Amino acid sequence: MRDRNSNRNAKDATCEGAYAVALMCLERKLELVAVGRAEEGSGADWYVAPPGLGLDEMGEPNPDDPATLWLEVGGHDHRPSLPYELKLKVRQLQAGASAVPGIAAVIGFKMARVLIQTDVLPGGPATLG
C-alpha cells in the first residue's frame, strides 16, 4: 500500500522509473554511470561517464570532460511507437546545448522494452540503429 501511495503521480512515477531503468541499462551494458542531472532547458536529463570520470575537482558534474556524455530519457506507459519516441529524443539531443555526443533512451513500461541510441551528434542527422 505504501509503495502504491508513493507513486500516485503517474507522470512523475513514469519519469523517475524511466530514469532508473535507463541508468541501470547504461551501467550494465555500456559501463556508464550517472554523474549528475543536466541543467533544465539543456536538451538532456543527465550527465553520464565511465566510473571515476566526468566530475571536476569539487565533485560536480563536468560537462567539459571529454568522457562526459549527455543522456536524454523518455518513459512511456501506453505509447504505440517507441521507435518514433526515440527519434523525438534524438532530435531533442541534437537541438540541445551540448557540443559532445549524447545518448537517447526510451523506456516502454507496458511493452517492457528499452530502446537506446548512442553517439547522437549535436546538430547531426537523426539516425536510428
C-alpha positions in Angstrom: 0.0 0.0 0.0 2.8 2.5 0.9 4.5 1.8 -2.5 1.3 2.4 -4.4 0.6 5.6 -2.4 4.1 7.0 -3.0 3.6 6.7 -6.8 0.1 8.3 -7.2 1.5 10.9 -9.6 1.7 8.7 -12.7 3.7 11.2 -14.7 6.4 11.5 -12.1 6.5 7.8 -11.4 6.9 7.0 -15.1 9.6 9.7 -15.5 11.6 8.6 -12.4 11.1 4.9 -13.3 12.4 5.6 -16.8 15.5 7.3 -15.4 16.2 4.3 -13.1 15.8 1.8 -15.9 17.9 3.8 -18.4 20.7 4.4 -16.0 20.8 0.8 -15.0 21.0 -0.3 -18.6 23.8 2.1 -19.4 25.7 0.9 -16.3 25.3 -2.8 -17.2 25.8 -2.6 -20.9 28.0 0.4 -21.6 29.8 0.8 -18.3 28.5 4.4 -17.8 27.2 5.9 -14.6 25.3 9.0 -13.7 27.4 11.9 -12.6 24.6 14.4 -12.2 21.5 16.0 -13.6 21.7 18.2 -16.6 20.5 21.8 -16.4 16.9 22.4 -17.3 16.5 23.5 -20.9 19.8 21.9 -21.9 18.2 19.3 -24.1 19.2 16.4 -21.8 18.3 14.9 -18.5 21.6 13.5 -17.1 25.4 13.6 -17.5 26.9 10.1 -17.7 30.5 9.0 -17.8 32.7 5.9 -17.2 33.2 5.3 -13.4 35.6 7.8 -11.9 35.3 10.3 -14.7 33.1 13.2 -15.5 33.5 15.1 -12.3 35.5 18.3 -11.5 37.8 18.8 -8.5 34.9 19.7 -6.3 32.9 16.5 -7.3 30.5 18.4 -9.5 29.4 17.2 -13.0 32.0 18.4 -15.5 30.3 18.7 -19.0 33.7 19.8 -20.4 35.3 16.5 -19.5 35.6 14.6 -22.8 34.4 11.4 -21.1 31.1 13.1 -20.2 28.1 12.3 -22.3 24.6 13.7 -22.3 21.6 11.4 -21.7 18.0 12.2 -22.7 15.4 9.7 -21.4 11.7 9.2 -22.2 9.4 6.9 -20.3 6.0 5.8 -21.7 3.2 3.6 -20.5 0.9 3.4 -23.5 2.7 4.9 -26.5 2.3 2.6 -29.5 5.5 3.6 -31.3 8.7 3.5 -29.2 10.9 3.9 -32.3 9.2 7.2 -33.1 9.5 8.3 -29.4 13.2 7.5 -29.6 13.5 9.6 -32.8 12.0 12.5 -30.9 14.5 12.1 -28.1 17.4 12.0 -30.6 16.1 15.3 -32.2 15.9 16.8 -28.8 19.5 16.0 -28.1 20.6 17.2 -31.5 19.0 20.6 -30.8 20.4 20.8 -27.2 23.2 22.9 -25.8 25.9 20.2 -25.9 28.7 20.1 -28.4 29.5 16.4 -27.5 27.8 13.2 -28.5 24.8 12.0 -26.4 22.6 9.0 -25.7 18.9 8.9 -26.1 16.9 6.2 -24.3 13.2 5.4 -24.4 11.6 3.0 -21.8 8.2 1.4 -22.7 6.7 0.0 -19.5 3.6 -1.6 -20.9 5.7 -3.5 -23.5 8.7 -4.0 -21.2 11.0 -2.6 -23.9 14.1 -0.4 -23.8 15.5 1.4 -26.9 18.8 3.2 -26.8 20.6 5.2 -29.4 24.2 6.0 -28.7 26.5 8.5 -30.5 23.8 11.2 -31.1 25.8 14.0 -32.6 24.7 17.6 -31.9 23.1 19.1 -35.0 23.6 15.8 -36.8 21.1 13.7 -38.7 18.6 11.7 -36.7 19.8 8.1 -37.4 18.3 5.2 -35.7 20.3 2.0 -35.2 
